[in-house]
Amino acid sequence: DEEIDLARAEAAKQRAQEQLRHVTPGIDTAQIEASLRRSLARLKVGAKRRRRGPPGI
């Protein structure tokens, strides 16, 4: 299913932001930042699709 799950993307964004606020030694911040970027991209695409409405038939 190619639908963007906005709730899931928002939850992933929140988790990544929280992890970045509380970084512990030995944690790979690059991986967390990549996760945050993916979530933000999904949210952006989802917002654009929502504005356009459902595809025509």
C-alpha positions as CSV (number, residue, x, y, z in Angstrom):
1,D,0.0,0.0,0.0
2,E,1.6,3.3,-1.1
3,E,-0.6,5.5,1.1
4,I,1.3,7.7,3.4
5,D,0.3,6.9,7.0
6,L,0.4,10.4,8.4
7,A,-0.2,9.3,12.0
8,R,2.7,6.8,11.8
9,A,5.0,9.3,10.2
10,E,4.1,11.9,12.9
11,A,4.8,9.3,15.6
12,A,8.2,8.5,14.0
13,K,9.0,12.2,13.9
14,Q,8.2,12.6,17.6
15,R,10.3,9.6,18.5
16,A,13.3,10.8,16.5
17,Q,13.1,14.3,18.0
18,E,12.8,12.9,21.5
19,Q,15.9,10.6,20.9
20,L,17.9,13.6,19.6
21,R,17.0,15.6,22.7
22,H,18.2,12.8,25.0
23,V,21.3,11.4,23.2
24,T,23.3,8.9,25.2
25,P,26.9,8.0,24.5
26,G,27.3,5.2,21.9
27,I,24.0,6.1,20.1
28,D,24.4,6.8,16.4
29,T,22.8,10.2,15.9
30,A,23.2,10.0,12.1
31,Q,20.7,7.1,12.1
32,I,18.2,9.1,14.2
33,E,18.6,12.1,12.0
34,A,18.0,10.0,8.9
35,S,14.8,8.6,10.5
36,L,13.7,12.2,11.3
37,R,14.4,13.3,7.7
38,R,12.3,10.3,6.3
39,S,9.4,11.1,8.6
40,L,9.5,14.8,7.6
41,A,9.5,13.8,3.9
42,R,6.6,11.5,4.4
43,L,4.6,14.2,6.2
44,K,5.4,16.7,3.4
45,V,4.2,14.3,0.7
46,G,1.1,13.3,2.6
47,A,0.2,17.0,3.1
48,K,0.6,17.7,-0.6
49,R,-1.5,14.7,-1.5
50,R,-4.2,15.7,1.0
51,R,-4.4,19.2,-0.5
52,R,-4.8,17.8,-4.1
53,G,-7.6,15.5,-3.0
54,P,-8.3,12.0,-4.2
55,P,-7.1,11.0,-7.7
56,G,-9.7,11.4,-10.4
57,I,-11.3,8.4,-12.1
